[in-house]
Amino acid sequence: MIKKKIIIITGTLGFIGSHTSERLIENGNFLILVGKFNNFYFGKEKFLNILI
């Protein structure tokens, strides 16, 4: 039996952070997500990660 956890994840707008978050949510964990918009990446990619 896996205990459900409350997890804080930073960088959730990026590729790795968004996919990690998805997996943790699928396993029933409660997440607090932190992300930052900046000019380094195009906004389109980050907005798509928010929708997932």
Sequence and secondary structure as in RCSB ss.txt:
>XXXX:A:sequence
MIKKKIIIITGTLGFIGSHTSERLIENGNFLILVGKFNNFYFGKEKFLNILI
>XXXX:A:secstr
     EEEEE TTSHHHHHHHHHHHHTT EEEEE    SSS HHHHHHHHH 
